[in-house]
Structures are given as structure tokens and as C-alpha cells.
Amino acid sequence: MPATSSSRFLAAVRLTAFVLLLTAAGAWAAVPALHDLFDGKQALAYTAQIVSFGERPPGSAGHKKTQALIKTVLTKNGATIETDELPRPRRVVPCPS
């Protein structure tokens, strides 16, 4: 029985899906689970360090130190940091009545 173009197409789709599945399975096997990477003692140490900065309202010295620490830790662990600079909100002054 000769193969039709639609049956060849379906066979090609199945083969492609199978190859992609094998590739994805190999990639997942190489990535450790997040819970294996988590270090509770280090997380507590970072928390203590951030608390030592004092109050951290936006724009304060404590806030800037916290931002710097987060960026340092993430880049040390291989992350790429992207930031968005947002405009400051306008101060709303109520009208006297």
C-alpha cells in the first residue's frame, strides 16, 4: 500500500515530536532541582545581613544596600540583571475646600 502525502506528513510530525521529547528529557536531566540548590543557612545569613541595614524605605541607604546585595548574589550565581527605571510618582496635594 503506497504512503500518501498526509501519512508521510504525520510520520514526520511524530518523528519530530519524538526527537524534541528526547532532547527536552536530556536537558531536564542536566538541570538540578531548585530544592537541591537551596541553602537554608545561607538564606538566613542573607536575611540577617539585610536586617542589619536598618529601615529600608525606597530611596534610603538601607534600600540601596539591599538592592546592591541582591544584585551581587544573583550575578555571583550566574544571573543576568535587567532593571526598569520607573518614573517617580507625582505627589498629590489635596485642594483646600
PEVEN-V317003 format. One record per helix or strand of 2 or more residues. SS is the DSSP state (~ for helix, > for strand). FROM is the first residue (numbers start at 1). LEN is the number of residues. If there is no record, write none. Layout:
ss = [SS SS]
from = [FROM FROM]
len = [LEN LEN]
//
This chain:
ss = [~ ~ ~ ~]
from = [5 34 40 61]
len = [26 4 13 16]
//
